Amino acid sequence: MAWLVPSVPFDVDELTQPVVGIASRLVQHDSGWHSHGRGQLLFTFAGSLRIRLPNATSILPPIRVAWIPPGTPHQVTIRSEVEYRSIYIDGTNITSPFAGAAIVTMTPLLREVFERISLQPFDTDWSEGSARNLLAVCLDELATARHEPMFLKVPSDPRLSSLALEELPPELKILSLQTGASARTITRIFRRETGMTYQAWRQNWRLLRAVGLLASGHSVTYVAFELGFASDSAFIAFFRQLTGETPRRYIHGEK
């Protein structure tokens, strides 16, 4: 069984099989910046994790799955207990499910297939029998999964180096005072590097943070207060405006 103990070193690139699945229970984990020779599917059965790419960040709740292409530097951080799953795919033998980094919806079928692949022994032969069929179903489901715009681009301009992604970003006027750059300059930087205004970027940051807190079991009231909303109803209206769903429906995948 591919169950990993966090304290035991593991390097997927040392293995020869085209598909490698792993499962682990992680608490307060920081992977550090690293990359793999294989593409990686990440997902959780409970709790959420943060993914950092060189120019983007995201929060991954249990209802989503992320794809990180081969050779892409990334960092995964976990602040609470998470039931972690990962599948590594060798693109030289198997067609990658996505051209670039992506986050897609986790369907009930994908959840079951991913769990089975994650727990397969490392020496599984994926070229025949039930393992081959399982992999085929996985790739077919990924090909039709709904893409979610959950990667938030992060500006690289040195004038914004003080912007902390772990804390609620300040309002534009305050950020201008902190950085010494005018509000117009900050807006221009964000439009150029993220495709949106700073105000829109800040709202999307709040959404990602909200998803992470909700997925970790925090109440709507707690999240609303943590993110600076005047009331639960104001937070719910904000969440519905950006996702089309209430927080409860979104986090639990209800339709």
Secondary structure, 3 states (H helix, E strand, C coil): CCECCCCCCCCHHHCCCCEEEEEEEEEEEECCCECCCCEEEEEEEECCEEEEECCEEEEECCCEEEEECCCCCEEEEEEEEEEEEEEEECCCCCCCCCCCCEEEECCHHHHHHHHHHHCCCCCCCCCCHHHHHHHHHHHHHHHHCCECCCCEECCCCHHHCCCCCCCCCCCHHHHHHHHCCCHHHHHHHHHHHHCCCHHHHHHHHHHHHHHHHHHCCCCHHHHHHHCCCCCHHHHHHHHHHHHCCCHHHHHHCCC
